[in-house]
Amino acid sequence: MKQRFFRGSHSVDTIELERDLQAMQISLPMQCSQWNLEKVDFLVRSCKILADKHMPVRKYTKREDKLN
């Protein structure tokens, strides 16, 4: 049986997540003309870091796997 994973989003502290998103937004350029591949890569990595911090990936338990 293949092990399944999911992102646990049921206990997200939305206030802290919003604070982190606002902090990240300040460091991003607003004009599209200033965007390049490095800045898009920075945005993707930053979003992944925030997702890992606030919604960590975890394994389904045997019971959860049966229910799903």
mmCIF file of the N, C-alpha and C atoms, coordinates in Angstrom:
data_MODEL
# 
_entry.id   MODEL 
# 
loop_
_atom_site.group_PDB 
_atom_site.id 
_atom_site.type_symbol 
_atom_site.label_atom_id 
_atom_site.label_alt_id 
_atom_site.label_comp_id 
_atom_site.label_asym_id 
_atom_site.label_entity_id 
_atom_site.label_seq_id 
_atom_site.pdbx_PDB_ins_code 
_atom_site.Cartn_x 
_atom_site.Cartn_y 
_atom_site.Cartn_z 
_atom_site.occupancy 
_atom_site.B_iso_or_equiv 
_atom_site.pdbx_formal_charge 
_atom_site.auth_seq_id 
_atom_site.auth_comp_id 
_atom_site.auth_asym_id 
_atom_site.auth_atom_id 
_atom_site.pdbx_PDB_model_num 
ATOM 1   N N  . MET A 1 1  ? 0.836   -1.183 0.000   1.00 0.00 ? 1  MET A N  1 
ATOM 2   C CA . MET A 1 1  ? 0.000   0.000  0.000   1.00 0.00 ? 1  MET A CA 1 
ATOM 3   C C  . MET A 1 1  ? 0.883   1.251  0.000   1.00 0.00 ? 1  MET A C  1 
ATOM 4   N N  . LYS A 1 2  ? 0.586   2.161  -0.909  1.00 0.00 ? 2  LYS A N  1 
ATOM 5   C CA . LYS A 1 2  ? 1.374   3.374  -1.041  1.00 0.00 ? 2  LYS A CA 1 
ATOM 6   C C  . LYS A 1 2  ? 1.024   4.366  0.066   1.00 0.00 ? 2  LYS A C  1 
ATOM 7   N N  . GLN A 1 3  ? 2.040   4.930  0.693   1.00 0.00 ? 3  GLN A N  1 
ATOM 8   C CA . GLN A 1 3  ? 1.830   5.908  1.768   1.00 0.00 ? 3  GLN A CA 1 
ATOM 9   C C  . GLN A 1 3  ? 1.330   7.209  1.164   1.00 0.00 ? 3  GLN A C  1 
ATOM 10  N N  . ARG A 1 4  ? 0.284   7.770  1.740   1.00 0.00 ? 4  ARG A N  1 
ATOM 11  C CA . ARG A 1 4  ? -0.293  9.007  1.233   1.00 0.00 ? 4  ARG A CA 1 
ATOM 12  C C  . ARG A 1 4  ? -0.042  10.147 2.217   1.00 0.00 ? 4  ARG A C  1 
ATOM 13  N N  . PHE A 1 5  ? 0.142   11.329 1.675   1.00 0.00 ? 5  PHE A N  1 
ATOM 14  C CA . PHE A 1 5  ? 0.427   12.520 2.469   1.00 0.00 ? 5  PHE A CA 1 
ATOM 15  C C  . PHE A 1 5  ? -0.581  13.611 2.141   1.00 0.00 ? 5  PHE A C  1 
ATOM 16  N N  . PHE A 1 6  ? -0.739  14.545 3.065   1.00 0.00 ? 6  PHE A N  1 
ATOM 17  C CA . PHE A 1 6  ? -1.583  15.702 2.819   1.00 0.00 ? 6  PHE A CA 1 
ATOM 18  C C  . PHE A 1 6  ? -1.055  16.879 3.618   1.00 0.00 ? 6  PHE A C  1 
ATOM 19  N N  . ARG A 1 7  ? -1.522  18.056 3.232   1.00 0.00 ? 7  ARG A N  1 
ATOM 20  C CA . ARG A 1 7  ? -1.124  19.274 3.931   1.00 0.00 ? 7  ARG A CA 1 
ATOM 21  C C  . ARG A 1 7  ? -2.180  19.571 4.988   1.00 0.00 ? 7  ARG A C  1 
ATOM 22  N N  . GLY A 1 8  ? -1.768  19.554 6.247   1.00 0.00 ? 8  GLY A N  1 
ATOM 23  C CA . GLY A 1 8  ? -2.696  19.768 7.356   1.00 0.00 ? 8  GLY A CA 1 
ATOM 24  C C  . GLY A 1 8  ? -3.105  21.215 7.462   1.00 0.00 ? 8  GLY A C  1 
ATOM 25  N N  . SER A 1 9  ? -4.303  21.531 7.008   1.00 0.00 ? 9  SER A N  1 
ATOM 26  C CA . SER A 1 9  ? -4.745  22.925 6.998   1.00 0.00 ? 9  SER A CA 1 
ATOM 27  C C  . SER A 1 9  ? -5.878  23.201 7.978   1.00 0.00 ? 9  SER A C  1 
ATOM 28  N N  . HIS A 1 10 ? -6.229  22.235 8.804   1.00 0.00 ? 10 HIS A N  1 
ATOM 29  C CA . HIS A 1 10 ? -7.358  22.427 9.709   1.00 0.00 ? 10 HIS A CA 1 
ATOM 30  C C  . HIS A 1 10 ? -7.019  23.285 10.928  1.00 0.00 ? 10 HIS A C  1 
ATOM 31  N N  . SER A 1 11 ? -5.766  23.428 11.264  1.00 0.00 ? 11 SER A N  1 
ATOM 32  C CA . SER A 1 11 ? -5.410  24.212 12.454  1.00 0.00 ? 11 SER A CA 1 
ATOM 33  C C  . SER A 1 11 ? -4.461  25.358 12.112  1.00 0.00 ? 11 SER A C  1 
ATOM 34  N N  . VAL A 1 12 ? -4.732  26.031 11.006  1.00 0.00 ? 12 VAL A N  1 
ATOM 35  C CA . VAL A 1 12 ? -3.880  27.132 10.560  1.00 0.00 ? 12 VAL A CA 1 
ATOM 36  C C  . VAL A 1 12 ? -4.187  28.381 11.381  1.00 0.00 ? 12 VAL A C  1 
ATOM 37  N N  . ASP A 1 13 ? -3.132  29.020 11.869  1.00 0.00 ? 13 ASP A N  1 
ATOM 38  C CA . ASP A 1 13 ? -3.279  30.306 12.546  1.00 0.00 ? 13 ASP A CA 1 
ATOM 39  C C  . ASP A 1 13 ? -3.334  31.372 11.450  1.00 0.00 ? 13 ASP A C  1 
ATOM 40  N N  . THR A 1 14 ? -4.543  31.754 11.066  1.00 0.00 ? 14 THR A N  1 
ATOM 41  C CA . THR A 1 14 ? -4.715  32.653 9.924   1.00 0.00 ? 14 THR A CA 1 
ATOM 42  C C  . THR A 1 14 ? -4.125  34.038 10.169  1.00 0.00 ? 14 THR A C  1 
ATOM 43  N N  . ILE A 1 15 ? -4.130  34.483 11.403  1.00 0.00 ? 15 ILE A N  1 
ATOM 44  C CA . ILE A 1 15 ? -3.556  35.799 11.713  1.00 0.00 ? 15 ILE A CA 1 
ATOM 45  C C  . ILE A 1 15 ? -2.051  35.791 11.477  1.00 0.00 ? 15 ILE A C  1 
ATOM 46  N N  . GLU A 1 16 ? -1.386  34.750 11.944  1.00 0.00 ? 16 GLU A N  1 
ATOM 47  C CA . GLU A 1 16 ? 0.057   34.632 11.753  1.00 0.00 ? 16 GLU A CA 1 
ATOM 48  C C  . GLU A 1 16 ? 0.395   34.442 10.267  1.00 0.00 ? 16 GLU A C  1 
ATOM 49  N N  . LEU A 1 17 ? -0.407  33.648 9.564   1.00 0.00 ? 17 LEU A N  1 
ATOM 50  C CA . LEU A 1 17 ? -0.192  33.446 8.129   1.00 0.00 ? 17 LEU A CA 1 
ATOM 51  C C  . LEU A 1 17 ? -0.344  34.756 7.375   1.00 0.00 ? 17 LEU A C  1 
ATOM 52  N N  . GLU A 1 18 ? -1.366  35.519 7.694   1.00 0.00 ? 18 GLU A N  1 
ATOM 53  C CA . GLU A 1 18 ? -1.574  36.809 7.042   1.00 0.00 ? 18 GLU A CA 1 
ATOM 54  C C  . GLU A 1 18 ? -0.421  37.766 7.330   1.00 0.00 ? 18 GLU A C  1 
ATOM 55  N N  . ARG A 1 19 ? 0.082   37.746 8.556   1.00 0.00 ? 19 ARG A N  1 
ATOM 56  C CA . ARG A 1 19 ? 1.217   38.597 8.925   1.00 0.00 ? 19 ARG A CA 1 
ATOM 57  C C  . ARG A 1 19 ? 2.458   38.219 8.097   1.00 0.00 ? 19 ARG A C  1 
ATOM 58  N N  . ASP A 1 20 ? 2.697   36.923 7.956   1.00 0.00 ? 20 ASP A N  1 
ATOM 59  C CA . ASP A 1 20 ? 3.842   36.474 7.157   1.00 0.00 ? 20 ASP A CA 1 
ATOM 60  C C  . ASP A 1 20 ? 3.675   36.816 5.678   1.00 0.00 ? 20 ASP A C  1 
ATOM 61  N N  . LEU A 1 21 ? 2.451   36.693 5.158   1.00 0.00 ? 21 LEU A N  1 
ATOM 62  C CA . LEU A 1 21 ? 2.194   37.061 3.760   1.00 0.00 ? 21 LEU A CA 1 
ATOM 63  C C  . LEU A 1 21 ? 2.423   38.551 3.534   1.00 0.00 ? 21 LEU A C  1 
ATOM 64  N N  . GLN A 1 22 ? 1.988   39.373 4.462   1.00 0.00 ? 22 GLN A N  1 
ATOM 65  C CA . GLN A 1 22 ? 2.198   40.815 4.333   1.00 0.00 ? 22 GLN A CA 1 
ATOM 66  C C  . GLN A 1 22 ? 3.681   41.158 4.391   1.00 0.00 ? 22 GLN A C  1 
ATOM 67  N N  . ALA A 1 23 ? 4.423   40.478 5.238   1.00 0.00 ? 23 ALA A N  1 
ATOM 68  C CA . ALA A 1 23 ? 5.865   40.717 5.321   1.00 0.00 ? 23 ALA A CA 1 
ATOM 69  C C  . ALA A 1 23 ? 6.547   40.318 4.016   1.00 0.00 ? 23 ALA A C  1 
ATOM 70  N N  . MET A 1 24 ? 6.085   39.232 3.409   1.00 0.00 ? 24 MET A N  1 
ATOM 71  C CA . MET A 1 24 ? 6.665   38.790 2.142   1.00 0.00 ? 24 MET A CA 1 
ATOM 72  C C  . MET A 1 24 ? 6.303   39.753 1.024   1.00 0.00 ? 24 MET A C  1 
ATOM 73  N N  . GLN A 1 25 ? 5.079   40.272 1.046   1.00 0.00 ? 25 GLN A N  1 
ATOM 74  C CA . GLN A 1 25 ? 4.609   41.158 -0.006  1.00 0.00 ? 25 GLN A CA 1 
ATOM 75  C C  . GLN A 1 25 ? 5.414   42.446 -0.057  1.00 0.00 ? 25 GLN A C  1 
ATOM 76  N N  . ILE A 1 26 ? 5.864   42.925 1.068   1.00 0.00 ? 26 ILE A N  1 
ATOM 77  C CA . ILE A 1 26 ? 6.640   44.161 1.119   1.00 0.00 ? 26 ILE A CA 1 
ATOM 78  C C  . ILE A 1 26 ? 7.934   44.033 0.319   1.00 0.00 ? 26 ILE A C  1 
ATOM 79  N N  . SER A 1 27 ? 8.517   42.843 0.300   1.00 0.00 ? 27 SER A N  1 
ATOM 80  C CA . SER A 1 27 ? 9.792   42.653 -0.379  1.00 0.00 ? 27 SER A CA 1 
ATOM 81  C C  . SER A 1 27 ? 9.645   42.340 -1.862  1.00 0.00 ? 27 SER A C  1 
ATOM 82  N N  . LEU A 1 28 ? 8.414   42.238 -2.380  1.00 0.00 ? 28 LEU A N  1 
ATOM 83  C CA . LEU A 1 28 ? 8.205   41.922 -3.788  1.00 0.00 ? 28 LEU A CA 1 
ATOM 84  C C  . LEU A 1 28 ? 7.983   43.191 -4.604  1.00 0.00 ? 28 LEU A C  1 
ATOM 85  N N  . PRO A 1 29 ? 8.508   43.235 -5.836  1.00 0.00 ? 29 PRO A N  1 
ATOM 86  C CA . PRO A 1 29 ? 8.250   44.389 -6.693  1.00 0.00 ? 29 PRO A CA 1 
ATOM 87  C C  . PRO A 1 29 ? 6.798   44.366 -7.176  1.00 0.00 ? 29 PRO A C  1 
ATOM 88  N N  . MET A 1 30 ? 6.185   45.521 -7.282  1.00 0.00 ? 30 MET A N  1 
ATOM 89  C CA . MET A 1 30 ? 4.780   45.589 -7.664  1.00 0.00 ? 30 MET A CA 1 
ATOM 90  C C  . MET A 1 30 ? 4.574   45.680 -9.173  1.00 0.00 ? 30 MET A C  1 
ATOM 91  N N  . GLN A 1 31 ? 5.501   46.283 -9.908  1.00 0.00 ? 31 GLN A N  1 
ATOM 92  C CA . GLN A 1 31 ? 5.340   46.401 -11.348 1.00 0.00 ? 31 GLN A CA 1 
ATOM 93  C C  . GLN A 1 31 ? 5.762   45.105 -12.042 1.00 0.00 ? 31 GLN A C  1 
ATOM 94  N N  . CYS A 1 32 ? 4.932   44.646 -12.963 1.00 0.00 ? 32 CYS A N  1 
ATOM 95  C CA . CYS A 1 32 ? 5.244   43.412 -13.691 1.00 0.00 ? 32 CYS A CA 1 
ATOM 96  C C  . CYS A 1 32 ? 6.521   43.547 -14.508 1.00 0.00 ? 32 CYS A C  1 
ATOM 97  N N  . SER A 1 33 ? 6.847   44.764 -14.928 1.00 0.00 ? 33 SER A N  1 
ATOM 98  C CA . SER A 1 33 ? 8.051   44.966 -15.744 1.00 0.00 ? 33 SER A CA 1 
ATOM 99  C C  . SER A 1 33 ? 9.322   44.667 -14.950 1.00 0.00 ? 33 SER A C  1 
ATOM 100 N N  . GLN A 1 34 ? 9.229   44.674 -13.620 1.00 0.00 ? 34 GLN A N  1 
ATOM 101 C CA . GLN A 1 34 ? 10.404  44.403 -12.797 1.00 0.00 ? 34 GLN A CA 1 
ATOM 102 C C  . GLN A 1 34 ? 10.582  42.915 -12.522 1.00 0.00 ? 34 GLN A C  1 
ATOM 103 N N  . TRP A 1 35 ? 9.628   42.093 -12.946 1.00 0.00 ? 35 TRP A N  1 
ATOM 104 C CA . TRP A 1 35 ? 9.706   40.664 -12.675 1.00 0.00 ? 35 TRP A CA 1 
ATOM 105 C C  . TRP A 1 35 ? 10.637  39.973 -13.649 1.00 0.00 ? 35 TRP A C  1 
ATOM 106 N N  . ASN A 1 36 ? 11.373  39.004 -13.140 1.00 0.00 ? 36 ASN A N  1 
ATOM 107 C CA . ASN A 1 36 ? 12.181  38.140 -13.977 1.00 0.00 ? 36 ASN A CA 1 
ATOM 108 C C  . ASN A 1 36 ? 12.143  36.740 -13.357 1.00 0.00 ? 36 ASN A C  1 
ATOM 109 N N  . LEU A 1 37 ? 12.835  35.815 -13.959 1.00 0.00 ? 37 LEU A N  1 
ATOM 110 C CA . LEU A 1 37 ? 12.771  34.429 -13.510 1.00 0.00 ? 37 LEU A CA 1 
ATOM 111 C C  . LEU A 1 37 ? 13.248  34.266 -12.066 1.00 0.00 ? 37 LEU A C  1 
ATOM 112 N N  . GLU A 1 38 ? 14.268  34.998 -11.669 1.00 0.00 ? 38 GLU A N  1 
ATOM 113 C CA . GLU A 1 38 ? 14.784  34.894 -10.301 1.00 0.00 ? 38 GLU A CA 1 
ATOM 114 C C  . GLU A 1 38 ? 13.745  35.362 -9.285  1.00 0.00 ? 38 GLU A C  1 
ATOM 115 N N  . LYS A 1 39 ? 13.013  36.409 -9.590  1.00 0.00 ? 39 LYS A N  1 
ATOM 116 C CA . LYS A 1 39 ? 12.010  36.919 -8.665  1.00 0.00 ? 39 LYS A CA 1 
ATOM 117 C C  . LYS A 1 39 ? 10.808  35.992 -8.583  1.00 0.00 ? 39 LYS A C  1 
ATOM 118 N N  . VAL A 1 40 ? 10.444  35.373 -9.699  1.00 0.00 ? 40 VAL A N  1 
ATOM 119 C CA . VAL A 1 40 ? 9.351   34.394 -9.679  1.00 0.00 ? 40 VAL A CA 1 
ATOM 120 C C  . VAL A 1 40 ? 9.783   33.177 -8.863  1.00 0.00 ? 40 VAL A C  1 
ATOM 121 N N  . ASP A 1 41 ? 11.019  32.754 -9.038  1.00 0.00 ? 41 ASP A N  1 
ATOM 122 C CA . ASP A 1 41 ? 11.544  31.634 -8.254  1.00 0.00 ? 41 ASP A CA 1 
ATOM 123 C C  . ASP A 1 41 ? 11.536  31.979 -6.765  1.00 0.00 ? 41 ASP A C  1 
ATOM 124 N N  . PHE A 1 42 ? 11.907  33.201 -6.421  1.00 0.00 ? 42 PHE A N  1 
ATOM 125 C CA . PHE A 1 42 ? 11.866  33.655 -5.031  1.00 0.00 ? 42 PHE A CA 1 
ATOM 126 C C  . PHE A 1 42 ? 10.444  33.588 -4.487  1.00 0.00 ? 42 PHE A C  1 
ATOM 127 N N  . LEU A 1 43 ? 9.472   34.026 -5.285  1.00 0.00 ? 43 LEU A N  1 
ATOM 128 C CA . LEU A 1 43 ? 8.070   34.003 -4.869  1.00 0.00 ? 43 LEU A CA 1 
ATOM 129 C C  . LEU A 1 43 ? 7.593   32.574 -4.619  1.00 0.00 ? 43 LEU A C  1 
ATOM 130 N N  . VAL A 1 44 ? 7.917   31.664 -5.520  1.00 0.00 ? 44 VAL A N  1 
ATOM 131 C CA . VAL A 1 44 ? 7.498   30.266 -5.380  1.00 0.00 ? 44 VAL A CA 1 
ATOM 132 C C  . VAL A 1 44 ? 8.132   29.648 -4.140  1.00 0.00 ? 44 VAL A C  1 
ATOM 133 N N  . ARG A 1 45 ? 9.437   29.867 -3.941  1.00 0.00 ? 45 ARG A N  1 
ATOM 134 C CA . ARG A 1 45 ? 10.113  29.316 -2.766  1.00 0.00 ? 45 ARG A CA 1 
ATOM 135 C C  . ARG A 1 45 ? 9.546   29.901 -1.475  1.00 0.00 ? 45 ARG A C  1 
ATOM 136 N N  . SER A 1 46 ? 9.256   31.194 -1.481  1.00 0.00 ? 46 SER A N  1 
ATOM 137 C CA . SER A 1 46 ? 8.700   31.847 -0.295  1.00 0.00 ? 46 SER A CA 1 
ATOM 138 C C  . SER A 1 46 ? 7.325   31.292 0.048   1.00 0.00 ? 46 SER A C  1 
ATOM 139 N N  . CYS A 1 47 ? 6.502   31.069 -0.970  1.00 0.00 ? 47 CYS A N  1 
ATOM 140 C CA . CYS A 1 47 ? 5.171   30.497 -0.728  1.00 0.00 ? 47 CYS A CA 1 
ATOM 141 C C  . CYS A 1 47 ? 5.283   29.080 -0.187  1.00 0.00 ? 47 CYS A C  1 
ATOM 142 N N  . LYS A 1 48 ? 6.235   28.306 -0.695  1.00 0.00 ? 48 LYS A N  1 
ATOM 143 C CA . LYS A 1 48 ? 6.427   26.941 -0.198  1.00 0.00 ? 48 LYS A CA 1 
ATOM 144 C C  . LYS A 1 48 ? 6.886   26.959 1.258   1.00 0.00 ? 48 LYS A C  1 
ATOM 145 N N  . ILE A 1 49 ? 7.778   27.872 1.600   1.00 0.00 ? 49 ILE A N  1 
ATOM 146 C CA . ILE A 1 49 ? 8.249   27.991 2.974   1.00 0.00 ? 49 ILE A CA 1 
ATOM 147 C C  . ILE A 1 49 ? 7.084   28.344 3.904   1.00 0.00 ? 49 ILE A C  1 
ATOM 148 N N  . LEU A 1 50 ? 6.241   29.292 3.473   1.00 0.00 ? 50 LEU A N  1 
ATOM 149 C CA . LEU A 1 50 ? 5.082   29.658 4.284   1.00 0.00 ? 50 LEU A CA 1 
ATOM 150 C C  . LEU A 1 50 ? 4.111   28.489 4.430   1.00 0.00 ? 50 LEU A C  1 
ATOM 151 N N  . ALA A 1 51 ? 3.886   27.762 3.350   1.00 0.00 ? 51 ALA A N  1 
ATOM 152 C CA . ALA A 1 51 ? 2.982   26.607 3.419   1.00 0.00 ? 51 ALA A CA 1 
ATOM 153 C C  . ALA A 1 51 ? 3.552   25.546 4.357   1.00 0.00 ? 51 ALA A C  1 
ATOM 154 N N  . ASP A 1 52 ? 4.853   25.295 4.273   1.00 0.00 ? 52 ASP A N  1 
ATOM 155 C CA . ASP A 1 52 ? 5.471   24.307 5.159   1.00 0.00 ? 52 ASP A CA 1 
ATOM 156 C C  . ASP A 1 52 ? 5.408   24.748 6.626   1.00 0.00 ? 52 ASP A C  1 
ATOM 157 N N  . LYS A 1 53 ? 5.517   26.048 6.858   1.00 0.00 ? 53 LYS A N  1 
ATOM 158 C CA . LYS A 1 53 ? 5.486   26.566 8.223   1.00 0.00 ? 53 LYS A CA 1 
ATOM 159 C C  . LYS A 1 53 ? 4.083   26.492 8.819   1.00 0.00 ? 53 LYS A C  1 
ATOM 160 N N  . HIS A 1 54 ? 3.080   26.913 8.046   1.00 0.00 ? 54 HIS A N  1 
ATOM 161 C CA . HIS A 1 54 ? 1.727   27.037 8.583   1.00 0.00 ? 54 HIS A CA 1 
ATOM 162 C C  . HIS A 1 54 ? 0.844   25.822 8.313   1.00 0.00 ? 54 HIS A C  1 
ATOM 163 N N  . MET A 1 55 ? 1.167   25.039 7.283   1.00 0.00 ? 55 MET A N  1 
ATOM 164 C CA . MET A 1 55 ? 0.367   23.858 6.940   1.00 0.00 ? 55 MET A CA 1 
ATOM 165 C C  . MET A 1 55 ? 1.302   22.697 6.625   1.00 0.00 ? 55 MET A C  1 
ATOM 166 N N  . PRO A 1 56 ? 1.926   22.121 7.635   1.00 0.00 ? 56 PRO A N  1 
ATOM 167 C CA . PRO A 1 56 ? 2.927   21.085 7.379   1.00 0.00 ? 56 PRO A CA 1 
ATOM 168 C C  . PRO A 1 56 ? 2.328   19.845 6.713   1.00 0.00 ? 56 PRO A C  1 
ATOM 169 N N  . VAL A 1 57 ? 3.157   19.176 5.932   1.00 0.00 ? 57 VAL A N  1 
ATOM 170 C CA . VAL A 1 57 ? 2.760   17.935 5.272   1.00 0.00 ? 57 VAL A CA 1 
ATOM 171 C C  . VAL A 1 57 ? 2.858   16.809 6.294   1.00 0.00 ? 57 VAL A C  1 
ATOM 172 N N  . ARG A 1 58 ? 1.826   15.975 6.329   1.00 0.00 ? 58 ARG A N  1 
ATOM 173 C CA . ARG A 1 58 ? 1.877   14.830 7.233   1.00 0.00 ? 58 ARG A CA 1 
ATOM 174 C C  . ARG A 1 58 ? 1.254   13.619 6.555   1.00 0.00 ? 58 ARG A C  1 
ATOM 175 N N  . LYS A 1 59 ? 1.543   12.459 7.110   1.00 0.00 ? 59 LYS A N  1 
ATOM 176 C CA . LYS A 1 59 ? 1.028   11.211 6.564   1.00 0.00 ? 59 LYS A CA 1 
ATOM 177 C C  . LYS A 1 59 ? -0.392  10.984 7.060   1.00 0.00 ? 59 LYS A C  1 
ATOM 178 N N  . TYR A 1 60 ? -1.196  10.341 6.214   1.00 0.00 ? 60 TYR A N  1 
ATOM 179 C CA . TYR A 1 60 ? -2.495  9.873  6.669   1.00 0.00 ? 60 TYR A CA 1 
ATOM 180 C C  . TYR A 1 60 ? -2.277  8.741  7.659   1.00 0.00 ? 60 TYR A C  1 
ATOM 181 N N  . THR A 1 61 ? -3.062  8.714  8.730   1.00 0.00 ? 61 THR A N  1 
ATOM 182 C CA . THR A 1 61 ? -3.039  7.555  9.609   1.00 0.00 ? 61 THR A CA 1 
ATOM 183 C C  . THR A 1 61 ? -3.790  6.436  8.897   1.00 0.00 ? 61 THR A C  1 
ATOM 184 N N  . LYS A 1 62 ? -3.654  5.212  9.375   1.00 0.00 ? 62 LYS A N  1 
ATOM 185 C CA . LYS A 1 62 ? -4.362  4.090  8.751   1.00 0.00 ? 62 LYS A CA 1 
ATOM 186 C C  . LYS A 1 62 ? -5.864  4.331  8.770   1.00 0.00 ? 62 LYS A C  1 
ATOM 187 N N  . ARG A 1 63 ? -6.349  4.883  9.859   1.00 0.00 ? 63 ARG A N  1 
ATOM 188 C CA . ARG A 1 63 ? -7.787  5.147  9.978   1.00 0.00 ? 63 ARG A CA 1 
ATOM 189 C C  . ARG A 1 63 ? -8.228  6.222  8.979   1.00 0.00 ? 63 ARG A C  1 
ATOM 190 N N  . GLU A 1 64 ? -7.478  7.315  8.886   1.00 0.00 ? 64 GLU A N  1 
ATOM 191 C CA . GLU A 1 64 ? -7.816  8.383  7.939   1.00 0.00 ? 64 GLU A CA 1 
ATOM 192 C C  . GLU A 1 64 ? -7.778  7.868  6.502   1.00 0.00 ? 64 GLU A C  1 
ATOM 193 N N  . ASP A 1 65 ? -6.800  7.007  6.218   1.00 0.00 ? 65 ASP A N  1 
ATOM 194 C CA . ASP A 1 65 ? -6.653  6.456  4.877   1.00 0.00 ? 65 ASP A CA 1 
ATOM 195 C C  . ASP A 1 65 ? -7.873  5.603  4.531   1.00 0.00 ? 65 ASP A C  1 
ATOM 196 N N  . LYS A 1 66 ? -8.359  4.830  5.470   1.00 0.00 ? 66 LYS A N  1 
ATOM 197 C CA . LYS A 1 66 ? -9.549  4.002  5.225   1.00 0.00 ? 66 LYS A CA 1 
ATOM 198 C C  . LYS A 1 66 ? -10.785 4.881  5.007   1.00 0.00 ? 66 LYS A C  1 
ATOM 199 N N  . LEU A 1 67 ? -10.899 5.950  5.786   1.00 0.00 ? 67 LEU A N  1 
ATOM 200 C CA . LEU A 1 67 ? -12.062 6.849  5.647   1.00 0.00 ? 67 LEU A CA 1 
ATOM 201 C C  . LEU A 1 67 ? -12.060 7.590  4.321   1.00 0.00 ? 67 LEU A C  1 
ATOM 202 N N  . ASN A 1 68 ? -10.879 7.876  3.820   1.00 0.00 ? 68 ASN A N  1 
ATOM 203 C CA . ASN A 1 68 ? -10.781 8.597  2.554   1.00 0.00 ? 68 ASN A CA 1 
ATOM 204 C C  . ASN A 1 68 ? -10.815 7.622  1.417   1.00 0.00 ? 68 ASN A C  1 
# 
